[in-house]
Amino acid sequence: MRRVAITLQLLQKDRVDTCLLTQAIVYDVATDEFFIQKAIGWALRDYSKYNPAWVAAFIADHRLSPLAVKEGSKFLVISHPQKG
């Protein structure tokens, strides 16, 4: 049920209710259950196709598991500082 709450809005494209998504993720952000963390990443990854700035800010503002960050940021363009 908790995983369903997180992935409920998958494929809603630009109609995602970000307040609802935030509540669902924050409720389970600290769990160590693999499929809950995977679901957090799936939801963020899907929404990043339509609102990458929101997803990038969400990832930066919340302490997510490495798995959730990996999955959620898969389609985000991450800039790396130039070495020099």
Residue, then its C-alpha position, 0 to 999 in steps of 0.5 A: m500500500r505504501r509503495v502504491a501511494i508513492t507510484l500512484q501518479l506515475l504516467q500523469k505527466d504534467r498533472v502530478d500533484t507535487c504536494l501529494l507526491t511529496q507527502a507520500i515520499v516524505y512519509d517513507v523516506a527513512t525506510d530501508e525497504f528496497f522496493i519502497q526506495k525503488a518506488i521513490g526513485w521511479a516516481l521521481r524519475d517519471y516526473s523528471k521527464y516533465n519537470p526536471a527542475w522540481v525533481a532536482a530541487f526535491i532531491a537536493d532538499h531531501r535526504l533520500s537513499p542512494l538508491a532513490v537518488k540514483e533512480g530519480s536522477k537517471f534522466l536529469v542532466i547533472s553538471h560537473p565542475q570543470k577541472g583545471 
